[in-house]
């Protein structure tokens, strides 16, 4: 192995870890909002059907 390869790998892993540290919570929050939006849309459709009768 060339000198510096090990340090470069460590830096790459640190960089990827930091990226995952802030991206994963954003993705999780987005998925929660999407699920809540689908539930609200279904509830709106049910209410519209109820009041159309």
Buried (B, 14 or more C-beta within 10 A) or exposed (E): EEEEEEEEEEEEEEEEEEEEEEEEEEEEEEEEEEEEEEEEEEEEEEEEEEEEE
